Amino acid sequence: MLAKKYKSEIVSIQNPLDGIYTLEFKTLGRKYKYYQGQFLHLAIDSEYDSVGQWPESRCFSIQSNPDEENIKITYAVKGYFTSLMRDTLSEGDEVWLKLPYGDLFQQPHKKQNTVFIGGGTGITPFLSLFTHESFNEYTNPRIYIGFRSKEYNIYNEELNRMIQIRSETLAPELIEGNSSGLLSGFVKSYYEDRDGILNIEKIFEENSPESNYFISGPPAMIKSFKNTLIEKGVPTENILTDDWE
């Protein structure tokens, strides 16, 4: 699927936590086309005319799924471009999106006992799959997500949608909660201030070298987790990462 430019309007800006923003865009032209797990380039140059050289932009994982009319992203303010976004963007502003990019879930992989590991906003590319009906193709998935604290888990709406979608075909997977951070029969949430950081060795012990492992989060986390899994005997081709940054 070739990347195309979409003139878009910001229809919503949410600021659930200091330094964390969720933006929702609607297209002002053609319908958005992308696959689960892909990412986009966002340009905020108001003078861009769609035909000249593509202006300064930044990559963001697409949080919404391909069946949704609008596109949603979540970002943390970490540098010049994201600070500029925070300081200049408002609801109703027009921006340019260029998409899609990436092939996270289009790469060959097994859909049995698949392991998904997301740190912080790194969960966002997973949500585009988790909230899509195609996630029902995965048998016995295991999801591990880690946050600084419970208030940083701002994705309950999407996670509950995922559980609802799967419950339609997998009745035994019941929603429950306990002190260890279990959100459902196949989702484990960890909060650093309570449970410590995600432990890749423990995750490996609960799964198999034959499983496919998807990892998304800070670059240092991705590198460390991938190296540990390889040391544990997981084939390199079984480890798929969202590390376009």
Wavefront OBJ file of the C-alpha trace (Angstrom):
o trace
v 0.000 0.000 0.000
v 1.599 3.249 -1.153
v 1.836 6.171 1.270
v -0.483 9.067 0.412
v -0.944 12.581 1.747
v -4.147 13.439 3.598
v -5.163 16.966 4.487
v -6.793 16.544 7.882
v -8.501 18.440 10.667
v -7.846 17.980 14.367
v -11.243 17.158 15.845
v -10.103 16.404 19.382
v -7.128 17.026 21.668
v -7.053 15.302 25.022
v -4.444 15.918 27.714
v -5.119 13.172 30.281
v -1.729 13.553 31.980
v 1.049 16.093 32.115
v 3.048 15.736 28.902
v 0.725 13.139 27.324
v -1.622 14.081 24.490
v -4.117 12.145 22.364
v -5.087 13.665 19.018
v -7.935 12.602 16.740
v -7.981 13.580 13.070
v -10.627 13.479 10.374
v -9.752 13.487 6.707
v -10.715 16.468 4.575
v -10.517 14.405 1.395
v -10.000 10.761 0.591
v -10.682 8.053 3.169
v -7.718 6.959 5.262
v -6.286 3.598 4.198
v -3.848 1.632 6.323
v -3.310 -1.706 8.060
v -3.165 -2.553 11.740
v 0.172 -1.691 13.355
v 1.243 0.902 10.796
v 2.405 4.462 11.447
v 2.107 7.903 9.892
v 4.076 11.096 9.377
v 2.491 14.246 10.806
v 3.406 17.662 9.356
v 2.100 20.820 10.990
v 3.383 23.383 8.454
v 0.289 25.465 7.661
v 1.893 26.759 4.434
v 2.332 23.334 2.853
v 0.487 23.076 -0.486
v 0.540 19.259 -0.940
v 2.789 19.368 -4.036
v 6.061 20.805 -2.786
v 8.763 19.085 -0.772
v 7.277 17.297 2.237
v 7.845 19.579 5.266
v 9.347 18.729 8.639
v 7.373 15.915 10.217
v 7.465 13.226 12.867
v 6.369 9.595 12.955
v 3.544 8.390 15.194
v 1.975 4.959 15.597
v -1.664 4.792 14.531
v -3.780 3.919 17.558
v -7.148 3.531 15.806
v -8.025 0.526 13.652
v -8.524 0.590 9.857
v -12.322 0.293 10.133
v -12.612 3.552 12.066
v -13.402 6.739 10.171
v -10.962 8.925 12.108
v -7.332 8.400 13.057
v -6.063 8.658 16.625
v -2.505 8.975 17.946
v -1.071 9.424 21.437
v 2.298 11.046 22.076
v 4.532 12.085 24.938
v 6.245 15.475 24.818
v 9.934 14.620 24.555
v 11.649 16.962 22.115
v 11.393 19.939 19.768
v 8.658 18.679 17.434
v 6.351 17.284 20.105
v 6.846 20.451 22.169
v 5.842 22.457 19.099
v 2.744 20.302 18.726
v 1.802 20.884 22.345
v 2.293 24.640 22.094
v 0.712 25.353 18.693
v -1.958 22.789 17.823
v -5.621 23.370 18.639
v -8.895 21.665 17.816
v -10.022 22.731 14.350
v -6.474 23.195 13.025
v -5.605 21.682 9.667
v -2.517 19.499 9.322
v -1.100 17.002 6.838
v -0.779 13.274 7.435
v 1.241 10.958 5.208
v 0.514 7.258 5.519
v 0.775 4.346 5.793
v 4.240 3.168 6.743
v 5.493 -0.014 8.388
v 4.507 -3.654 8.276
v 4.465 -4.728 11.923
v 1.588 -7.226 11.665
v 1.912 -7.870 7.938
v 5.189 -9.733 8.459
v 4.909 -13.549 8.550
v 4.173 -14.719 12.082
v 2.287 -17.385 13.999
v -1.076 -16.452 15.477
v -1.033 -19.115 18.182
v 0.285 -18.225 21.656
v 1.446 -14.847 20.360
v 3.028 -12.551 22.954
v 2.572 -8.764 22.878
v 4.785 -6.583 25.105
v 4.161 -2.832 25.283
v 5.747 -0.155 27.437
v 3.946 3.161 27.988
v 2.704 4.760 24.769
v 4.301 1.776 23.011
v 0.967 0.026 23.383
v -0.626 2.266 20.728
v 0.289 0.255 17.596
v -1.063 -2.862 19.323
v -4.407 -1.174 19.950
v -5.017 -0.864 16.208
v -4.990 -4.675 16.112
v -6.599 -5.381 19.488
v -9.724 -3.353 18.632
v -10.098 -4.892 15.172
v -12.110 -8.029 14.444
v -9.002 -9.647 12.926
v -7.633 -10.047 16.463
v -10.017 -12.972 16.817
v -7.669 -14.871 14.488
v -5.147 -15.060 17.342
v -5.424 -18.124 19.545
v -4.412 -17.790 23.203
v -2.679 -14.387 22.905
v -0.756 -13.062 25.895
v -0.490 -9.314 26.460
v 1.901 -7.587 28.862
v 1.750 -3.814 29.286
v 3.759 -1.621 31.623
v 3.253 1.935 32.850
v 4.865 4.296 35.383
v 1.723 4.158 37.501
v -1.947 3.282 37.164
v -2.956 6.782 36.042
v -0.691 6.425 32.990
v -2.848 3.565 31.722
v -5.211 5.736 29.682
v -6.209 2.956 27.305
v -8.982 1.201 29.223
v -11.561 2.128 26.581
v -9.621 0.303 23.860
v -8.692 -2.605 26.124
v -12.311 -3.091 27.136
v -13.343 -2.992 23.471
v -10.771 -5.683 22.784
v -12.095 -7.876 25.566
v -15.654 -7.386 24.343
v -14.681 -8.366 20.792
v -12.926 -11.516 21.971
v -15.637 -12.451 24.458
v -18.045 -12.839 21.560
v -16.059 -15.857 20.402
v -14.080 -16.838 23.499
v -16.531 -17.070 26.378
v -14.052 -18.537 28.921
v -11.982 -15.363 28.835
v -13.716 -13.403 31.571
v -12.883 -9.914 32.738
v -11.445 -9.900 36.233
v -9.096 -7.888 38.394
v -6.673 -8.676 41.170
v -3.662 -7.274 42.982
v -1.179 -8.681 40.458
v -2.539 -6.451 37.736
v -4.584 -8.978 35.752
v -7.077 -7.124 33.570
v -8.465 -10.188 31.830
v -7.597 -13.800 31.156
v -4.908 -12.748 28.696
v -3.910 -9.173 29.622
v -1.474 -8.345 32.418
v -0.874 -4.732 33.374
v 2.157 -3.757 35.434
v 2.689 -0.446 37.203
v 6.260 0.530 37.995
v 5.441 2.227 41.283
v 3.646 -0.905 42.487
v 4.929 -3.930 40.590
v 8.284 -2.755 39.256
v 9.193 -2.620 35.579
v 8.238 -5.228 32.997
v 10.394 -8.298 33.547
v 11.269 -9.948 30.241
v 12.731 -13.026 31.929
v 9.496 -13.648 33.806
v 7.485 -13.066 30.627
v 9.623 -15.625 28.817
v 9.124 -18.167 31.625
v 5.352 -17.874 31.151
v 5.559 -18.470 27.408
v 7.527 -20.435 24.824
v 10.581 -20.027 22.571
v 8.337 -21.045 19.673
v 5.974 -18.100 20.178
v 6.186 -14.892 18.231
v 7.010 -11.890 20.428
v 5.896 -8.389 19.445
v 7.700 -5.627 21.374
v 6.896 -1.912 21.350
v 8.135 0.813 23.661
v 11.213 2.939 24.364
v 14.202 2.005 22.141
v 16.301 0.901 25.134
v 13.517 -1.445 26.288
v 13.106 -2.942 22.832
v 16.839 -3.581 22.477
v 17.193 -5.096 25.942
v 14.124 -7.331 25.652
v 15.089 -8.546 22.183
v 18.619 -9.429 23.297
v 17.310 -11.303 26.329
v 14.858 -13.337 24.258
v 17.601 -14.267 21.790
v 19.833 -15.350 24.691
v 16.932 -17.511 25.926
v 16.759 -19.302 22.583
v 13.951 -17.447 20.810
v 14.756 -17.351 17.066
v 15.435 -13.846 15.786
v 12.664 -14.173 13.208
v 10.175 -14.792 16.045
v 10.831 -11.325 17.527
v 9.032 -8.461 15.802
v 9.548 -4.898 16.999
v 7.970 -1.509 16.493
v 11.231 0.460 16.463
v 10.933 2.841 13.528
v 12.247 5.687 15.700
l 1 2 3 4 5 6 7 8 9 10 11 12 13 14 15 16 17 18 19 20 21 22 23 24 25 26 27 28 29 30 31 32 33 34 35 36 37 38 39 40 41 42 43 44 45 46 47 48 49 50 51 52 53 54 55 56 57 58 59 60 61 62 63 64 65 66 67 68 69 70 71 72 73 74 75 76 77 78 79 80 81 82 83 84 85 86 87 88 89 90 91 92 93 94 95 96 97 98 99 100 101 102 103 104 105 106 107 108 109 110 111 112 113 114 115 116 117 118 119 120 121 122 123 124 125 126 127 128 129 130 131 132 133 134 135 136 137 138 139 140 141 142 143 144 145 146 147 148 149 150 151 152 153 154 155 156 157 158 159 160 161 162 163 164 165 166 167 168 169 170 171 172 173 174 175 176 177 178 179 180 181 182 183 184 185 186 187 188 189 190 191 192 193 194 195 196 197 198 199 200 201 202 203 204 205 206 207 208 209 210 211 212 213 214 215 216 217 218 219 220 221 222 223 224 225 226 227 228 229 230 231 232 233 234 235 236 237 238 239 240 241 242 243 244 245
